[in-house]
Amino acid sequence: MSLSRKRKRELNKLRSQAEVLLDEQREILGHAGVLAQEAGRQAKHLGNEVVVPRVNDAIEGVRPKIDRGIDTARRAQANARLLVAPLLASALASTIRGLERMDNSDAARQVQAFGVQQGLIQAPKKKRSTFGRVLAIGAGVAAAGAIGYTLWQAFRSDDELWVAPEDRD
């Protein structure tokens, strides 16, 4: 398809006008970007100078009410815990005993761990083998041995006290 010279000139003229328009738009967009940056900077300064002090004043005005509300909620929580904790501890203890009677030791351990974790019941104290305990057991065994030896010595057959007296007639 061939174009006439007139159409080619018109297309070239149109193309050059479009390029000029694009250059002008790029320049305008550049100016708009600079303007937007400056507007953002001014908005930040305005916020720091006007908005932040007003918000801080409003917060300071409301803070005592919020603090009183928090204190009230904490007192209510403490009172509720004082009232409910013994009931829950009793219920957990009876549940643990019931599970142990049913030979369900796994469930009993899980319920007990939950109660200990929540601070409702105390963990059972583990019996430890201490030196004092071992010493006491050793002393008891030694005492039992000494008593046995004493009884054996007292009731021996070759002892003169137990020999039957001879009839002397």
C-alpha positions as a Python dict, from the first residue, in 0.01 Angstrom:
ca = {
    (1, 'M'): (0, 0, 0),
    (2, 'S'): (151, 322, -111),
    (3, 'L'): (68, 658, 34),
    (4, 'S'): (65, 979, -148),
    (5, 'R'): (323, 1246, -67),
    (6, 'K'): (55, 1465, 78),
    (7, 'R'): (-60, 1190, 318),
    (8, 'K'): (301, 1114, 419),
    (9, 'R'): (360, 1481, 502),
    (10, 'E'): (39, 1497, 703),
    (11, 'L'): (134, 1180, 894),
    (12, 'N'): (485, 1312, 964),
    (13, 'K'): (338, 1644, 1081),
    (14, 'L'): (94, 1453, 1305),
    (15, 'R'): (376, 1239, 1442),
    (16, 'S'): (588, 1544, 1528),
    (17, 'Q'): (291, 1710, 1698),
    (18, 'A'): (230, 1391, 1902),
    (19, 'E'): (597, 1386, 2011),
    (20, 'V'): (579, 1750, 2117),
    (21, 'L'): (260, 1675, 2312),
    (22, 'L'): (425, 1374, 2484),
    (23, 'D'): (727, 1588, 2581),
    (24, 'E'): (497, 1854, 2725),
    (25, 'Q'): (300, 1587, 2920),
    (26, 'R'): (623, 1442, 3063),
    (27, 'E'): (726, 1788, 3176),
    (28, 'I'): (384, 1848, 3333),
    (29, 'L'): (395, 1510, 3512),
    (30, 'G'): (742, 1595, 3645),
    (31, 'H'): (608, 1923, 3786),
    (32, 'A'): (308, 1736, 3931),
    (33, 'G'): (544, 1492, 4108),
    (34, 'V'): (744, 1778, 4261),
    (35, 'L'): (418, 1942, 4369),
    (36, 'A'): (293, 1616, 4525),
    (37, 'Q'): (619, 1576, 4720),
    (38, 'E'): (594, 1929, 4854),
    (39, 'A'): (228, 1875, 4947),
    (40, 'G'): (322, 1557, 5138),
    (41, 'R'): (599, 1738, 5322),
    (42, 'Q'): (364, 2021, 5416),
    (43, 'A'): (97, 1772, 5530),
    (44, 'K'): (355, 1602, 5754),
    (45, 'H'): (454, 1936, 5910),
    (46, 'L'): (89, 2032, 5956),
    (47, 'G'): (18, 1697, 6122),
    (48, 'N'): (312, 1736, 6360),
    (49, 'E'): (220, 2094, 6448),
    (50, 'V'): (-161, 2070, 6472),
    (51, 'V'): (-298, 1715, 6471),
    (52, 'V'): (-52, 1539, 6703),
    (53, 'P'): (-91, 1790, 6991),
    (54, 'R'): (-471, 1768, 6967),
    (55, 'V'): (-464, 1388, 6970),
    (56, 'N'): (-224, 1387, 7267),
    (57, 'D'): (-450, 1628, 7458),
    (58, 'A'): (-751, 1407, 7387),
    (59, 'I'): (-563, 1098, 7503),
    (60, 'E'): (-450, 1270, 7822),
    (61, 'G'): (-810, 1372, 7888),
    (62, 'V'): (-936, 1016, 7848),
    (63, 'R'): (-643, 838, 8014),
    (64, 'P'): (-771, 864, 8377),
    (65, 'K'): (-1103, 709, 8277),
    (66, 'I'): (-928, 428, 8091),
    (67, 'D'): (-695, 366, 8386),
    (68, 'R'): (-991, 353, 8627),
    (69, 'G'): (-1165, 107, 8398),
    (70, 'I'): (-857, -113, 8379),
    (71, 'D'): (-815, -105, 8758),
    (72, 'T'): (-1181, -193, 8806),
    (73, 'A'): (-1152, -484, 8564),
    (74, 'R'): (-840, -612, 8742),
    (75, 'R'): (-1009, -593, 9083),
    (76, 'A'): (-1314, -776, 8946),
    (77, 'Q'): (-1089, -1044, 8798),
    (78, 'A'): (-905, -1088, 9130),
    (79, 'N'): (-1232, -1110, 9324),
    (80, 'A'): (-1375, -1359, 9079),
    (81, 'R'): (-1060, -1568, 9100),
    (82, 'L'): (-1079, -1566, 9480),
    (83, 'L'): (-1437, -1687, 9466),
    (84, 'V'): (-1411, -1934, 9182),
    (85, 'A'): (-1062, -2079, 9231),
    (86, 'P'): (-1147, -2294, 9536),
    (87, 'L'): (-1454, -2432, 9360),
    (88, 'L'): (-1256, -2516, 9048),
    (89, 'A'): (-973, -2668, 9251),
    (90, 'S'): (-1220, -2887, 9437),
    (91, 'A'): (-1388, -2994, 9114),
    (92, 'L'): (-1053, -3074, 8953),
    (93, 'A'): (-938, -3273, 9257),
    (94, 'S'): (-1258, -3478, 9263),
    (95, 'T'): (-1231, -3534, 8887),
    (96, 'I'): (-873, -3656, 8928),
    (97, 'R'): (-973, -3892, 9211),
    (98, 'G'): (-1262, -4026, 9004),
    (99, 'L'): (-1040, -4086, 8703),
    (100, 'E'): (-784, -4264, 8920),
    (101, 'R'): (-1058, -4488, 9064),
    (102, 'M'): (-1163, -4574, 8709),
    (103, 'D'): (-800, -4668, 8629),
    (104, 'N'): (-774, -4389, 8373),
    (105, 'S'): (-435, -4257, 8483),
    (106, 'D'): (-357, -4081, 8152),
    (107, 'A'): (-668, -3862, 8175),
    (108, 'A'): (-603, -3803, 8545),
    (109, 'R'): (-249, -3683, 8467),
    (110, 'Q'): (-377, -3452, 8192),
    (111, 'V'): (-643, -3298, 8419),
    (112, 'Q'): (-386, -3259, 8695),
    (113, 'A'): (-137, -3094, 8456),
    (114, 'F'): (-410, -2851, 8345),
    (115, 'G'): (-490, -2765, 8708),
    (116, 'V'): (-123, -2710, 8791),
    (117, 'Q'): (-71, -2500, 8475),
    (118, 'Q'): (-369, -2277, 8564),
    (119, 'G'): (-248, -2246, 8924),
    (120, 'L'): (-562, -2404, 9068),
    (121, 'I'): (-397, -2705, 9230),
    (122, 'Q'): (-46, -2773, 9346),
    (123, 'A'): (174, -3028, 9182),
    (124, 'P'): (220, -3339, 9390),
    (125, 'K'): (552, -3336, 9568),
    (126, 'K'): (785, -3602, 9441),
    (127, 'K'): (935, -3828, 9704),
    (128, 'R'): (1306, -3796, 9680),
    (129, 'S'): (1560, -4040, 9807),
    (130, 'T'): (1776, -3818, 10025),
    (131, 'F'): (2080, -3908, 10232),
    (132, 'G'): (1884, -3870, 10555),
    (133, 'R'): (1618, -4112, 10438),
    (134, 'V'): (1879, -4372, 10335),
    (135, 'L'): (2059, -4325, 10668),
    (136, 'A'): (1733, -4374, 10863),
    (137, 'I'): (1652, -4693, 10672),
    (138, 'G'): (2005, -4824, 10735),
    (139, 'A'): (1980, -4746, 11106),
    (140, 'G'): (1643, -4927, 11124),
    (141, 'V'): (1787, -5237, 10955),
    (142, 'A'): (2088, -5231, 11190),
    (143, 'A'): (1861, -5197, 11496),
    (144, 'A'): (1645, -5487, 11379),
    (145, 'G'): (1959, -5699, 11330),
    (146, 'A'): (2086, -5609, 11677),
    (147, 'I'): (1755, -5704, 11836),
    (148, 'G'): (1749, -6034, 11646),
    (149, 'Y'): (2104, -6117, 11755),
    (150, 'T'): (2022, -6031, 12117),
    (151, 'L'): (1717, -6259, 12111),
    (152, 'W'): (1921, -6540, 11955),
    (153, 'Q'): (2183, -6504, 12227),
    (154, 'A'): (1917, -6501, 12498),
    (155, 'F'): (1738, -6816, 12380),
    (156, 'R'): (2034, -7036, 12278),
    (157, 'S'): (2020, -7397, 12387),
    (158, 'D'): (2365, -7409, 12542),
    (159, 'D'): (2284, -7126, 12780),
    (160, 'E'): (2297, -7235, 13147),
    (161, 'L'): (1979, -7059, 13235),
    (162, 'W'): (1778, -7268, 12998),
    (163, 'V'): (1929, -7601, 13094),
    (164, 'A'): (1677, -7806, 13280),
    (165, 'P'): (1768, -7851, 13644),
    (166, 'E'): (1850, -8207, 13745),
    (167, 'D'): (1649, -8372, 14006),
    (168, 'R'): (1863, -8412, 14319),
    (169, 'D'): (1691, -8657, 14542),
}
